[in-house]
Amino acid sequence: MARSGSGNLLDFILLALLLGGRAVGQNASWPLLKVGPECITAVYFFHEYSATVSYCGGYQMMEVEVKLRLPTSAAHERLCGILAAHHRRTHLQENLFFDSPEAKLASNLAALRLRFYDLDSRCILGLKSKPRIYAGISRIEEQEEPIDPAVGRQCAAEPWRLLEIESSDIIKRVKGEFGVDAEGLVCLGGFRNVRGVYEWNGLTLEIDETLFSFGTSYEIECESSEPDRAKKLLEELLTSHGIEFRYSEASKFAIFRTGKLPD
């Protein structure tokens, strides 16, 4: 997993110290510091992921990942077979999305999501905003919090309950930044996803089979602090095995909202 962020200097120092302590605890390295004309960046390398934190004058957490679409189930099955020796685990995910009746989140390019894992073994509340995707590389602001799966199910059945989670920084943002409060939330529906996780060539690959009500799509996702390098490695892997692919042009949520699979 790769995360990048920017923030005020105090946030940067605190988060850098936190990650540094985690690095020592996992016998990983202290950060590689990169000083640029506009930002100071600390890059940490753990056993299964990297974390990147930057001070650039304003705070945000950014998810950066390569997204490549596989056009057919045959291409998906072939790739999974090629990578079988590198398979680590498979997750069954259920994704549900919420917005105000006036679509205040969507109108601000934001999405509020509950994600249930593996038959409700865990649940993650997430808020994504300001998506950008170009040439197979996606960048999106992301914030996530774990919640009790039972509470998550109650919120799925009665979305107004989400706004009652007073301890949630995400809900505070939904109310304060996006102005969702008295009018409440509605559930927009969602989709299921089967995610195979593979460790290959120093990358963590997530190979998705996403089941929408209107069809099934297949995609490779790879979070990386070096997305251009990761994309090149993936393109070489797919091309060398004759597997057709395309750059993803939209997120799964965007596809869900259009109600139509990409051409």
C-alpha positions as CSV (number, residue, x, y, z in Angstrom):
1,M,0.0,0.0,0.0
2,A,1.2,3.5,-0.8
3,R,-0.1,6.7,0.8
4,S,1.0,10.2,0.1
5,G,-0.1,13.3,1.9
6,S,0.5,17.0,2.5
7,G,-0.3,19.1,5.5
8,N,0.7,21.8,7.9
9,L,4.2,21.5,9.3
10,L,3.0,20.2,12.7
11,D,0.9,17.5,11.1
12,F,3.9,16.5,9.0
13,I,6.3,16.3,12.0
14,L,3.8,14.2,14.1
15,L,2.9,11.8,11.3
16,A,6.6,11.5,10.3
17,L,7.5,10.6,14.0
18,L,4.6,8.1,14.1
19,L,5.6,6.4,11.0
20,G,9.2,6.4,12.1
21,G,8.3,4.7,15.3
22,R,6.4,2.1,13.3
23,A,9.3,1.6,11.0
24,V,11.6,0.8,14.0
25,G,9.0,-1.5,15.4
26,Q,8.9,-3.5,12.2
27,N,12.7,-3.4,11.7
28,A,12.3,-1.2,8.7
29,S,14.3,1.9,7.8
30,W,13.9,5.5,9.0
31,P,12.7,7.7,6.2
32,L,14.4,8.8,3.0
33,L,14.0,12.6,3.0
34,K,13.5,14.5,-0.3
35,V,13.6,18.3,-0.1
36,G,12.1,20.0,-3.2
37,P,11.4,23.6,-4.0
38,E,7.8,23.3,-2.7
39,C,7.6,20.2,-0.5
40,I,9.5,18.2,2.0
41,T,8.8,14.5,1.6
42,A,9.5,11.5,3.9
43,V,9.4,8.0,2.3
44,Y,9.2,5.0,4.6
45,F,9.7,1.4,3.4
46,F,8.0,-1.4,5.3
47,H,7.9,-5.1,4.5
48,E,4.6,-5.0,2.6
49,Y,4.1,-1.3,1.7
50,S,5.6,2.1,1.6
51,A,4.2,5.3,3.1
52,T,4.9,8.8,1.8
53,V,4.2,12.0,3.8
54,S,4.8,15.5,2.5
55,Y,4.6,19.0,3.9
56,C,3.3,21.3,1.1
57,G,1.3,23.9,3.1
58,G,-2.1,22.2,3.3
59,Y,-3.3,18.8,4.6
60,Q,-4.6,15.9,2.6
61,M,-4.1,12.2,2.3
62,M,-3.7,11.0,-1.3
63,E,-4.2,7.5,-2.7
64,V,-2.0,7.0,-5.8
65,E,-2.5,3.8,-7.8
66,V,-2.1,2.2,-11.2
67,K,-5.5,1.1,-12.7
68,L,-5.5,-1.2,-15.7
69,R,-8.8,-2.7,-17.0
70,L,-9.0,-6.2,-18.3
71,P,-11.6,-6.5,-21.1
72,T,-12.8,-10.1,-20.5
73,S,-13.1,-12.8,-17.9
74,A,-10.7,-14.9,-20.0
75,A,-8.0,-12.2,-19.6
76,H,-8.7,-12.1,-15.8
77,E,-8.5,-15.9,-15.4
78,R,-5.3,-16.0,-17.5
79,L,-3.6,-13.4,-15.4
80,C,-4.6,-15.0,-12.1
81,G,-3.2,-18.3,-13.4
82,I,0.1,-16.7,-14.3
83,L,0.4,-15.1,-10.9
84,A,-0.9,-18.1,-8.9
85,A,2.4,-18.7,-7.2
86,H,2.3,-15.1,-5.9
87,H,-1.2,-15.2,-4.5
88,R,-1.5,-14.2,-0.9
89,R,-5.2,-13.8,-0.1
90,T,-8.6,-13.2,-1.5
91,H,-11.1,-10.7,-0.1
92,L,-14.9,-10.7,-0.6
93,Q,-16.0,-7.1,-0.5
94,E,-19.4,-5.4,-0.4
95,N,-19.4,-1.7,-1.1
96,L,-22.3,0.6,-0.2
97,F,-22.4,4.3,-1.0
98,F,-24.3,7.2,0.7
99,D,-25.2,10.8,-0.1
100,S,-27.6,13.5,0.9
101,P,-31.0,13.7,-1.0
102,E,-29.6,16.8,-2.6
103,A,-26.4,14.9,-3.7
104,K,-24.1,17.3,-1.8
105,L,-21.2,14.9,-1.8
106,A,-21.5,14.0,-5.5
107,S,-21.8,17.6,-6.5
108,N,-18.4,18.2,-4.7
109,L,-16.8,15.1,-6.3
110,A,-16.9,13.1,-3.1
111,A,-18.1,9.6,-2.2
112,L,-19.0,8.2,1.2
113,R,-18.6,4.4,1.4
114,L,-19.1,1.5,3.8
115,R,-17.0,-1.5,2.8
116,F,-17.7,-4.9,4.4
117,Y,-15.0,-7.5,4.2
118,D,-15.3,-11.3,4.1
119,L,-18.8,-11.8,5.4
120,D,-18.7,-8.9,7.8
121,S,-15.4,-9.9,9.5
122,R,-14.6,-6.1,9.4
123,C,-16.0,-2.9,8.1
124,I,-14.3,0.3,6.8
125,L,-16.0,3.7,6.5
126,G,-14.3,5.7,3.8
127,L,-14.5,9.2,2.2
128,K,-13.0,9.8,-1.2
129,S,-12.9,13.1,-3.0
130,K,-11.3,15.1,-5.9
131,P,-10.6,12.1,-8.1
132,R,-8.2,12.4,-11.0
133,I,-7.3,9.6,-13.4
134,Y,-5.0,9.9,-16.5
135,A,-3.2,7.3,-18.5
136,G,-3.9,4.5,-16.1
137,I,-2.8,6.4,-12.9
138,S,-5.4,7.4,-10.4
139,R,-5.0,10.0,-7.7
140,I,-7.7,10.6,-5.1
141,E,-8.0,12.1,-1.7
142,E,-8.9,9.4,0.8
143,Q,-9.7,9.0,4.5
144,E,-10.7,5.7,6.1
145,E,-11.8,4.6,9.6
146,P,-12.7,1.1,10.9
147,I,-16.1,0.7,12.5
148,D,-17.9,-2.3,14.1
149,P,-19.4,-4.4,11.3
150,A,-22.7,-4.6,13.3
151,V,-22.8,-0.8,13.5
152,G,-22.1,-0.7,9.8
153,R,-25.0,-2.9,9.1
154,Q,-27.3,-0.8,11.2
155,C,-26.1,2.3,9.2
156,A,-26.7,0.5,5.9
157,A,-30.3,-0.2,6.9
158,E,-30.8,3.2,8.4
159,P,-28.4,5.7,6.8
160,W,-29.2,8.5,9.2
161,R,-27.3,6.5,11.9
162,L,-24.0,7.4,10.1
163,L,-24.4,11.0,11.1
164,E,-24.8,9.9,14.8
165,I,-21.2,8.5,14.9
166,E,-19.8,11.5,16.8
167,S,-16.3,10.0,17.2
168,S,-15.8,9.8,13.4
169,D,-13.6,12.4,11.8
170,I,-15.1,11.4,8.4
171,I,-18.6,12.2,9.6
172,K,-17.3,15.5,11.0
173,R,-16.0,16.3,7.5
174,V,-19.3,15.2,5.9
175,K,-21.2,17.6,8.1
176,G,-18.8,20.5,8.2
177,E,-17.0,20.5,4.8
178,F,-19.9,19.2,2.7
179,G,-22.8,20.5,4.7
180,V,-24.7,17.3,5.1
181,D,-26.6,17.2,8.4
182,A,-30.3,17.8,9.0
183,E,-31.5,16.4,5.7
184,G,-29.7,13.2,6.4
185,L,-28.2,10.5,4.2
186,V,-29.7,8.0,1.7
187,C,-28.1,4.8,0.5
188,L,-27.4,4.8,-3.2
189,G,-26.8,1.1,-3.4
190,G,-23.5,-0.5,-4.4
191,F,-21.7,-3.5,-5.7
192,R,-19.7,-6.5,-4.7
193,N,-16.0,-7.2,-5.5
194,V,-13.8,-10.3,-5.3
195,R,-10.2,-9.1,-4.8
196,G,-7.2,-11.3,-5.2
197,V,-4.1,-9.9,-3.6
198,Y,-0.7,-10.8,-5.1
199,E,2.9,-9.9,-4.1
200,W,4.9,-9.7,-7.4
201,N,8.2,-8.1,-8.3
202,G,8.1,-5.9,-5.2
203,L,4.5,-4.7,-5.9
204,T,1.2,-5.5,-4.2
205,L,-1.3,-6.2,-7.0
206,E,-5.0,-6.3,-6.4
207,I,-6.9,-8.1,-9.2
208,D,-10.6,-7.4,-9.0
209,E,-13.7,-9.1,-10.3
210,T,-16.4,-6.5,-9.7
211,L,-20.1,-7.5,-9.8
212,F,-22.4,-4.7,-10.7
213,S,-26.2,-5.2,-11.2
214,F,-25.6,-4.5,-14.9
215,G,-22.5,-6.6,-15.5
216,T,-19.1,-7.7,-14.4
217,S,-15.8,-5.8,-14.8
218,Y,-12.2,-6.8,-14.3
219,E,-9.3,-4.5,-13.2
220,I,-5.8,-4.5,-11.8
221,E,-5.0,-2.0,-9.1
222,C,-1.5,-1.3,-7.7
223,E,-0.8,1.4,-5.1
224,S,2.7,2.7,-5.4
225,S,4.8,5.7,-4.5
226,E,6.3,5.2,-8.0
227,P,3.3,4.7,-10.2
228,D,5.0,5.2,-13.5
229,R,7.5,2.5,-12.7
230,A,4.7,0.2,-11.5
231,K,2.7,0.8,-14.6
232,K,5.6,0.0,-16.8
233,L,6.2,-3.3,-15.0
234,L,2.6,-4.3,-15.3
235,E,2.4,-3.3,-19.0
236,E,5.5,-5.5,-19.7
237,L,3.9,-8.4,-17.8
238,L,0.6,-8.3,-19.6
239,T,2.2,-7.7,-23.0
240,S,4.7,-10.5,-22.7
241,H,1.8,-12.9,-22.0
242,G,-0.4,-11.6,-24.7
243,I,-3.1,-10.3,-22.3
244,E,-5.1,-7.4,-23.6
245,F,-5.6,-4.4,-21.3
246,R,-6.7,-0.8,-21.3
247,Y,-6.1,2.1,-19.1
248,S,-9.0,2.6,-16.7
249,E,-10.7,5.9,-17.3
250,A,-13.2,5.9,-14.4
251,S,-13.4,4.6,-10.8
252,K,-15.7,1.7,-9.9
253,F,-18.0,4.2,-8.1
254,A,-18.2,6.3,-11.3
255,I,-19.1,3.2,-13.3
256,F,-21.7,2.2,-10.7
257,R,-23.3,5.6,-11.0
258,T,-23.5,5.5,-14.8
259,G,-25.1,2.1,-14.7
260,K,-23.1,0.9,-17.7
261,L,-19.8,-1.0,-18.2
262,P,-17.0,0.9,-20.0
263,D,-16.8,0.2,-23.8
